[in-house]
Amino acid sequence: MKSQNSISIGENIVVGLMLFALFLGAGNIIFPPLLGQLSGEALVVSIIGFLITGVGLPLVGVIAVAKSGGDLQAIASRVHPLFGLIFTIVVYLVIGPFFAIPRTATVSYEIGVLPFLSESITSERWPLILFSIIFFIVTVLFALNPTKLVDRIGKILTPLLLLVIGLLTIKSIISPMGEIGVSHDAYAKSPFFESFLQGYLTMDVLASLVFGIVVIHALRDKGITDTKVLVRATIFAGVIAAIGLSLVYISLSYIGATSVDSIGIQDNGGSILALSSSVLFGSLGKVILGMTITFACLTTSIGLVAAASQFFEKLIPRVSYKMLVFIFSGFSAIVANVGLTQLINFSVPVLLAIYPLAIVLMLLSFIDHLFDRAPIVYGLTLIFTSFISIFDGLKAASITYPAVEKLLSTLPLYNQGIGWLIPGIVGAILGYIIYKMKKSESH
């Protein structure tokens, strides 16, 4: 066993690549190409916004978990134990059977199957139904004993997926599919803030609060017990993963940006990648991309089903891990049949409502030594934040309250989608003042 106070750079890089493989799922593949298509000439500004929420904040999340020495529930429970339980359940359902797990099947279908079907079949529902059943049967078979399989497939498929993306990017630079065009929709008005919000859709900030503990366990398995070494190694692993994700996002968004002349504007990034690979490398490129992404998404599906089942087994001991694997996989197979575009549309309101809460929790965990983790600071910050973020989510679901909307529209940055920021800061300041007053009274 290694010394308890050291880890080699090589071993740390391996842990970083493992974290990168965990993050590199369906959402990471499909959103950057669409961002590239829609942002057009505002590509650079859009990528910066997307990298903040798609890479920077997930890195902060992993570090937050490492520094706190606990898991997501432990951090969220600093507000109140009941909030900690409810919020953790919501996060596991969102990155589990409600959105992220079904999305692995729909992305696989969109890129790995749909391009090979005849036009007469693509409009029918049964191919997706059949594919999702097969996909989740395989998920069940492997999720019942996931550790070695996910590890082995990840080590083979992650480099292979990177190779495929790399080849597509190089070919799109050498032989561009077209010029970078004009900006579309919200990207024409505020590309930075629109892409900042699009970064929510990767769900990686939520996932980081779960994956952080996975990294810590991996490091402890290598014999690391010293807290400082553990945090330092986690930060190093997080930086490796962040660099990898940044390169993937920049490459895929460039492919999307140069694809419009050849394939037109598409509904989702899965279609963009599938059609672009066909233009750049013909039918062979389509086959290789389809197979690689299908297996990569399958690995992600197995990992997420296992993680959700392990959490809920602890929560509800009467329901076995095996039974939960069947329940989550079956439910995900049903949800997957709404299709990729619809699934993304359904997820947006939920993510707009809960993402700011995860960001606030994460950031407060870095500075809570300044207020002795006082629940009043956490509580007021989250109350002020959630008031805005919940209305953002309702608005995205086309549920509006004109009087409230008129009031909220006066907030700074509200029209850009991050109106929760200033109220959150105000809540934190108020909470801190109350904490200081109570502290001075007790003395």
Buried (B, 14 or more C-beta within 10 A) or exposed (E): EEEBEEBEEEBBEBBBBBBBBBBBBBBBBBBBBBBBBBBBBBBEBBBBBBBBBBBBBBBBBBBBBBBBEBBBBBBBBBBBEEBBBEBBBBBBBBBBBBBBBBBBBBBBBBBBBBBEEEEEEEEEEEBBBEBBBEBBEBBBEBBBEBEEBBEEBBBEBBEBBBEBBEBBBEBBEEEBBBEBBEBBEBBBEBBBBBBBBBBBBBBBBBBBBBBBBBBBEBBEEBEBEBEEBBBBBBBBBBBBBBBBBBBBBBBBBBBBBBBBEBBEBBBBBBBBBBBBBBBBBEEEBBBBBBBBBBBBBBBBBBBBBBBBBBBBBEBEEEEEBEBBBBBBBBBBBBBBBBBBBEBBEBBBBBBBBBBBBBBBBBBBBEEBEEBEBBBBBBBBBBBBBBBBBBBBBBBBBEEEEEEEEEEBEEBEEBEBBBBBBBBBBBBBBBBBEBBEEEEEEEE
